[in-house]
Every structure is written in structure tokens, then in C-alpha cells.
Amino acid sequence: MGEYKLDVLGEMCPLPILRSDKLFKTLLPGDKLVIVTDHSCAMKGIPLHFKKLLAETQISLVAKGIWEITVEKKG
Amino acid sequence: MQPEVKNVTQQQTRDFQPATSILLLALAVSISSILNGSGHKVLGFSLLMGLGLGYAFQRSRFCLGAAFRDFILFRSSELLQSTVLLLILSSLGFIVLFFYHVFNNSSLPLSILPFGMHTAVGATLFGVGMVLAASCASGMLMRLGEGYVQQYGTLLGFLVGSIIGAWNQNFWLPIICQSPAIFLPTQLGWPLALAVHLGPLLFLYLYLRRLSSTSWKYTGFTPIRKIYSEAWSYQTGAIVIAILSTVLYYGRGSYFAVTTGITYWGTWAFTQLGGSVADWAYYQLPRHLNALNVGFFLTMESMLNFGFIFGALISSLAASEARLRKVRSLKHFTVSVAGGLLMGYGARLALGCNIGAFLSSIASFSVSGWVFALFSFLGAWLGIKLFLRIFNLK
């Protein structure tokens, strides 16, 4: 039940999705990936991307313009 | 599996962003009124519509560049689907405007772009550039408003590329003038044109449509903030943008486009640095000669773009998302500048970006829009290959 943090602050599309996708593939079921991004498109694009990969997503606006997106690997 | 968006910031610090957004909105509307009052109705109107469009794009995270890119890269079709919806709705808006004018014994000013080698080359370069820059032209304007420092690099490249492109029109204009410009209803008659145009778009839309749409749960926001700050769905964005761009076309007689305005800004900078453009073929064209004479900023193109940036800023502040996003690395910045350069030059050749030469052109039943779509798609594909190599991914 590991939790991994990925900092992609300052990175613009499609880097946040590419990097998080790469890391997600190495995770085990039950692991959580916390993506820290300041990209407004990513707070929409990342959940849509992981929706197809059977993951549960939660988004938190933790500071002005910074989101923490938690992706939990299922199955 | 509903993504839940939680607002954690509210409890922590006093938030001045929403109040700032209202102040800026009031300021922008005042400027628009002043322009209207001093005989510059088209300028004031363009500024106002720009505000609305910038707001709508930012709020729905609508990026035309990403529509192609994410489809190619991730087989992700949500944005592309909404882009097709936007094309369909904009086309319907165009039809309404066209026949409104017919019934009033007037004619809608049309801008049917000639298509040819210049479109193929320009659109391809634009496609490559938009992937490298991580945004298209409207996306760049939007993110300038949101505070992405990297996009200022893109803007720099875009300005330079635009100037080079405008200057290079000395070479390209003869080719452009010899190229065909086809308005489908003239060529095929309205019934057949509608079938040929709307048929594929509807088919594409239904094909891309996902059975389950993602709905979002927002918590931790006050009821008012929930309406004011919620990110819109791509579908909502498409509907609002279609309405606003149709109203824009109706009000000023010229469709939604952004790169001419950016070219004017670049040229202004160029002239400030001592350059002269009076003998360029581009600036002999009546429309651009006029811009030169009024100093570039008092043009509807420029006003729309300013409005767009401000609209995006206001939207961002309203949702407490505005932030000066620092550049990740010199590499990120440089790639973005290069992308901007390619986009600026490519857009001059293709006579527009994916707003003017794609969105507005397809909506205007101009064959050039489809040519741009095809080649910018190709460009995006090439750009992705290059991008992945540069950032050592896959």
C-alpha cells in the first residue's frame, strides 16, 4: 500500500500525463500515486486518462493554482 | 468512479483572487465602454467578446491543440469529440448568420481562404510547433493570462515567427493569390454542401462519443463559488465558444481569429526596434496597411487578443487558480520558444492558426479548413515524435 509522489510543477501538457502514466505502470494494486501539478488542463486530463486504466482519482486544490491528484491503482 | 475535486485552500488563507477577478472584469468592461463611446465600437465589442472567449476557454480547459495531440498520443478522444461538436455548432451558427443576411437583403462578409502549398506547409509547421510549445495560439493566450512563465517564451517565439512569416509573404503571396478558394455552397449548392459538410462531422462526433461521460463532484466550495469556480465540461465549453464566436462574427463582420493580432504585436515590436515594414507586400494589403497606420493596437484583432488574455486571467482568479507558474528548466523553455517560432511562421503561411484557419474556416464552409486540419494533424504527429525524443520518453 505504497504512496508515491510525482512533482510535475511547471511542466505542461503532455508531460504530466506521460510521466504519471510511466510511473503508474510500475505500481502494484492498492498503491497510490500523488501527482502535484499546477497545470489547469492536467486536473482534467489526468483523471480522464486514468479512468480508462481502472484507477480511482481524487483531486484537491491545495494552494492557489496547485492541484494534488491522487490516483489509486485498482485490481 | 467520479473524480472528486476538493478545495483545501479555502480553510487555510484569505483568498483575494475572486475579488480581484471581479475588479479586473469591471476594469475591462469599462475600457470596452470607453472605446464604444469614443467611436471605436468594433474595438470595444472585440475586447468584450475576447473576454468572454478567454473566460470560456480557460474555464473549460479547451485546447484545440490538445484535441489532436492527445488523440494521437493517448487515443484520448474527449477533447476531439468536443472540438467536433464545436465545429458542428459553429457551422450551424454560420448558417443562421448567412441566411439572416440573405433575408435582410444584405450579405455576410465572407473570408474564404485560398488553399494550396502554403496551407500544407504552414499547417504542418503549425502542428509541429503546437506540440513542442505545449499549446496552440489560443492556448498560449489563455496561459499567458493564467500566469505560465514558459508561455512567455512561446509568445516571444511566436512574435518572431510571425514577423518572419509576414516578411516572407513577399514570396508566398503570389502563390496564395493563384490558389483556389472554395466556398462549398457556391460550388455544390446548399443542400449538397450541408450533406458533405455536416454528414462527416456528425458521423465523427457520434463515433468519438463515449457512452459514459465523466461527472465531477465538487466539495469544500461555497454554493456561489461552486457556480463561479467550477471547471466546465468540454461540452459546455464547446457550446459557449460556439455561441460567442457566432455573436462575434455577427457583431463585427469578421470571424474569430487570433494570429493576425499577434502578428501586429510582433510588427509593433519590430518597428520599435527600428525596423521598417512599409515596403513589405503583407503591409500593402488594405487591412494590414490600416493596422500599420493606426499603430497596431487600435485594431479589432489586437483588442480581441487582449480581451482573451484578460478573460482567461479573470476566469483563473475567479477559481483561485491564478499563479505565476515557474519554468521547469531551460530545456522546457527553449523547446517552447522553438514551438512558438514554428507556430508563428506556419500561421502566416496558412493564413491563420487552428482558430482562424481551422475552426472558423470549417464553420464558414471553406475547403481550406479541411486542408489545414489534415496537415496540422500530420504536423502534430511529427511534433509528438520529436517531443518524445527531446524529453527521453518512450
Interface residues (C-beta under 8 A of the other chain):
Chain A: L9 G10 E11 M12 C13 P14 L15 I17 L18 R19 K22 D38 H39 S40 C41 M43 K44 G45 P47 L48 H49 K51 E56 T57 Q58 I59 S60 L61 V62 A63 K64 G65 I66
Chain B: M1 P3 E4 V5 K6 N7 V8 T9 D15 Q17 Q58 R61 C63 A66 R69 D70 L73 F74 S76 E78 A134 S135 R143 E146 G147 Y148 Q150 T214 A231 S316 S320 E321 A322 R323 R325 K326 V327 R328 H332 S336 F387 L388 F391 L393 K394
